Amino acid sequence: MSGPRLAHLMAHLTLVATTVFVLFPYAWMVVTSIKPVADVVSFPIIWWPARPTLDNYAAILADPRFLRSLFNSAVVAIAVTGLSLALSIPAAYGLTRLARRGSRPMLIGILASQFFPPMVFFVPFYIILQTVGLLNTLSGLVFAYLSVTLPICTWMIATSLRDIPVEIEEAARIDGCGDIAMIRRIILPIAAPGVVTAGIFAFVLSWQEYIFALLYTTSERAQTAPVLMFYLLGQHQIDYGRLMAAAVLLSIPIAVPFALIQRLYRSGLTDGGIKG
């Protein structure tokens, strides 16, 4: 076998091995979720159940605590995504177009706020939320998550806006476009990959975040799905089937949209990561 063909074969084998390694935990989670209880804990391991069942899904969907936690996660994720984009788009536009001096140091400063480990912010945020009465509320979680998503979204969108030729905006201004109309009609359609990527980042982070939600919510009315899954572990035994069914359901709102728009996401991630 020639050198290029051998390299091509090795690249494919490496790609297949990496794909299997990455997808195996998720595949095992799905298989476990459709196993009867006896098959979950049996030894030797049963790789595929003789009689797949949806009982675990029926049990978890019949739990009102899980449904409420899913609703809370959806409310928080949608609010964080919407607010992150609503605030970061004009901020990025101002930093890249309106700020005459100091825009780059400001962008670096915004991004530098994410260099600190999250545990640094746990106690200050707890005190702030307790002081303003937002502890153990969904609004408090939204406020806490925005501290993470807003700087990153501003940075990602700003790097996309930099690649838009200024001449396009100058031509639009000659036609009478103001700043708001400029952002809505000219900037956003061109910078769509970066904006979508920033929105996906904000949604995924707020949908699956665990530590902030565990620390700042203590009652079921404000618990999100990742926190509830922790309490599903139980004190003396673990219902793995029901736990895996909950994990699969929790992953669907992220996996399905991501699969549908992954090309747009990849384009925006590349623009924001390399050109910044």
Secondary structure, DSSP 4 states (H G I P E B T S, - for coil): --HHHHHHHHHHHHHHHHHHHHHHHHHHHHHHHTS-HHHHS-SS--SS-SS---HHHHHHHT-HHHHHHHHHHHHHHHHHHHHHHHHHHHHHHIIIII--SSHHHHHHHHHHTTSS-THHHHHHHHHHHHHHT-TTSHHHHHHHHHHHHHHHHHHHHHHHHHTS-HHHHHHHHHTT--HHHIIIIIIHHHTHHHHHHHHHHHHHHHHH--HHHHHH--SGGG--HHHHHHHTT-SS---HHHHHHHHHHHHHHHHHHHHHTHHHHHHHHHHHHH--
